[in-house]
């Protein structure tokens, strides 16, 4: 799911069962993050997602893809502002879903 020009993760990925639970949480998420996830699963391009969601810039989509990558692939951001945004998304998903582990 890596996008061109974005660094690959050097941390270990969650196990398949955990990753499946996270993907299920993303699929049922009613925020833009969930919408971006569902559209990527339907093989829509960044530009198609941007247009469908009415954004003038693709940065919005890339930000959500970064959050998805952090969750599913443990590719955590190092920039403080981006890390804070990802942490907020993680917190919301944890609060609104039940996970087995």
PETA-V843266 format. One record per backbone hydrogen bond with DSSP energy under -0.5 kcal/mol. CO is the residue of the C=O (numbers start at 0). NH is the residue of the N-H. Records with the same first field share a line. If there is no record, write none. Layout:
CO = NH / NH
This chain:
2 = 5
14 = 18
15 = 19
16 = 20
17 = 21
18 = 22
19 = 23
20 = 24
21 = 25
22 = 26
23 = 27
24 = 28
25 = 28
30 = 34
31 = 35
32 = 36
33 = 37
34 = 38
35 = 39
36 = 40
37 = 41
38 = 43
39 = 42
44 = 48
45 = 49
46 = 50
47 = 51
48 = 52
49 = 54
50 = 53
56 = 59
57 = 61
58 = 62
59 = 63
60 = 64
61 = 65
62 = 66
63 = 67
64 = 68
65 = 69
66 = 70
67 = 71
68 = 72 / 74
69 = 73
73 = 75
78 = 82
79 = 83
80 = 84
81 = 85
82 = 86
83 = 87
84 = 88
85 = 89
86 = 90
87 = 91
88 = 92
89 = 93
90 = 94
91 = 95
92 = 96
